[in-house]
Amino acid sequence: MQRLLASDTLLIVDSLNYIKGFRYQMYCAAREMKLRTCTVRLQIFRLALALIVFVAALYRREFGFM
């Protein structure tokens, strides 16, 4: 991630294990290069997640992939 940081780059990082220490490490790396940062956290409600998993399972069963 650090090698991709630049003043003319928009870096989007997606991680399932997006823990506080990882966010702080990214923040420190950006500050070191005098870059601006923004952290966005998206939260999916359980019902929506269950629906996504259900539809993916149906799709996999019907078409054999995904």
Beta strands, then each sheet from edge to edge (+ up, - down):
end
